[in-house]
């Protein structure tokens, strides 16, 4: 591997940019290519077979860009297609679920964890399996309206707060002392979720945990580099829409976006 | 054309089943094939170029099934890709927007109409153009949370009522006396919307108007047939998910669903 690795990150859309934002913070001595499958998003409501097909296409596209390391920056793709992608690529890779589960297991004293995720991630029970393998009880909760509410820009809206109460209040009656944000859109709801979640429950963001694991895997890349990371973006739908929607997830300007058609 | 035509209907997913339901009611002496592009839904948030590509693929697939008449049962596809589909197929066809606009124009005494639709449909201004061509002023309003709320099964939920008030109350202050449901998911919100909409505003469902136009185009098919319509379904994502999600839109059992992969 080169001194300064090229790291590829893919997601169904712009949500994985919260993972990229953490990578840029924790693994700054690297360059990045990000692939957002915006023409076919969301993955969260689709079947495992369809998600696996799309995820493999994204991973292959990033391999063609010459990446040294691959991050599945999408909980649904990781939950439903980690093994399929693993079998289809040659590049060292990591998903967001094992790091998120490991971090949750590390801090839960009650050994009881809540996981918030899309319908697809919940149906796969990938988090439950990863947590049970660490002796932790997991309660997974699908929150299908959270992604559209974030995309509407209602991350702090009273409607979103009511929806969160409807989804979560019963879960808060249990013994759990950790709650995992198991979808890359959910960090944008973190302040609201923190307010309505009992203090005894710690909130874990899989994006942060994943970046930490990448930093461990690529220690040279985790220290400050001589120059800022070069970041290129690829999107399967309109580049203008990607740029506009993406900047609030990445927290910085998005410049270099190229349109890609994987279906032609 | 045969005495008993085969009519093809396509949509990004299950929403177009509200159009099919109206067709089965108003045009019963026909058989049907329905194509739901569930692997790539929704169309509503995607760019015109991407939607056009998907819509042409769907239309060609239905032509391969031997259809005599094509209905674009998706407002977004009709708004963003009617001309592209028109140029790509040989079959007589109709979309949902012209019939919806015509029905609205026919009943609006104030010549002032509200149109509720997806972001893609609104950005195309297809309804505004169709209404202005008939001398009607149109106010188009994107309601991005309505589709996810319907899909969550919250068509009668207090949260949905609040969202509807947030989207619509300012529009109700104007002079409009007609409101068009310009998305095939919205008929499932009709009782709720009727409750919160001032009485002076009549609600028009594009699905009903479209079926009426098909009945006019195929008069033999509009009278009762000797046998019930044969209806076959094709979906690009899981057939089980299509069946489960689709029955509440169609209002009856869905049996014969075949999986189709347009991307291989």
Interface residues (C-beta under 8 A of the other chain):
Chain A: X38 X39 X40 X45 X46 X47 X49 X50 X53 X144 X145 X147 X148 X149 X151 X152 X159 X162 X163 X166 X236 X237 X238 X241 X263
Chain B: X38 X39 X40 X45 X46 X47 X49 X50 X53 X144 X145 X147 X148 X149 X151 X152 X159 X162 X163 X166 X236 X237 X238 X241 X263
